Amino acid sequence: METSVLFSNYRLKKTQEPSKKKLLENIFKEYELKRNNFNPTMKSPNHFANRLQQRMRLYYSSLTNC
């Protein structure tokens, strides 16, 4: 009788949930490792300033063409 309880649908669902938790934990651990990958000697790109500079060039070039 005890073996039939282990193979019931209830027990199978119970054993599958921790594997999902373990999978999520592994994903979070990998994310934490990659998130903290920081090299202070490398200069970070200033996307805002670069895009603003492009917009201003387009704006002034459109003014001179009129």
C-alpha positions as CSV (number, residue, x, y, z in Angstrom):
1,M,0.0,0.0,0.0
2,E,2.8,2.4,0.7
3,T,4.2,2.2,-2.8
4,S,0.9,3.1,-4.3
5,V,0.8,6.3,-2.3
6,L,4.2,7.3,-3.7
7,F,3.1,6.9,-7.2
8,S,-0.2,8.7,-6.9
9,N,-0.8,12.0,-8.8
10,Y,-0.6,14.0,-5.5
11,R,2.9,12.8,-4.8
12,L,4.1,13.4,-8.3
13,K,2.9,17.0,-8.3
14,K,4.6,17.5,-4.9
15,T,7.9,16.2,-6.2
16,Q,7.7,18.4,-9.4
17,E,7.3,21.7,-7.5
18,P,10.7,21.6,-5.8
19,S,12.4,21.0,-9.1
20,K,10.8,24.2,-10.4
21,K,12.0,26.0,-7.3
22,K,15.5,24.5,-7.8
23,L,15.5,25.7,-11.4
24,L,14.5,29.2,-10.4
25,E,17.2,29.3,-7.8
26,N,19.8,28.3,-10.3
27,I,18.6,31.0,-12.7
28,F,18.8,33.6,-9.9
29,K,22.3,32.5,-8.9
30,E,23.5,32.7,-12.5
31,Y,21.9,36.2,-12.8
32,E,23.6,37.4,-9.6
33,L,27.0,36.2,-11.0
34,K,26.5,38.1,-14.3
35,R,24.9,41.2,-12.7
36,N,28.0,41.8,-10.6
37,N,30.3,41.6,-13.5
38,F,31.7,45.2,-13.4
39,N,35.0,46.5,-14.8
40,P,35.6,50.0,-13.4
41,T,38.5,50.6,-15.9
42,M,36.2,50.4,-18.9
43,K,34.4,53.6,-19.9
44,S,30.6,53.1,-20.1
45,P,28.9,54.5,-23.2
46,N,26.7,57.6,-22.6
47,H,23.8,56.6,-24.8
48,F,21.7,59.7,-23.7
49,A,24.4,62.2,-24.7
50,N,25.1,60.4,-28.0
51,R,21.5,60.3,-29.0
52,L,21.0,63.9,-28.0
53,Q,24.0,64.9,-30.0
54,Q,22.5,63.2,-33.1
55,R,19.1,64.9,-32.6
56,M,20.8,68.3,-32.3
57,R,22.8,67.7,-35.5
58,L,19.6,66.8,-37.4
59,Y,17.8,69.8,-35.9
60,Y,20.5,72.3,-36.9
61,S,21.1,70.7,-40.3
62,S,17.3,71.0,-41.0
63,L,17.4,74.7,-39.9
64,T,20.3,75.5,-42.3
65,N,18.6,73.7,-45.2
66,C,15.5,75.9,-45.0
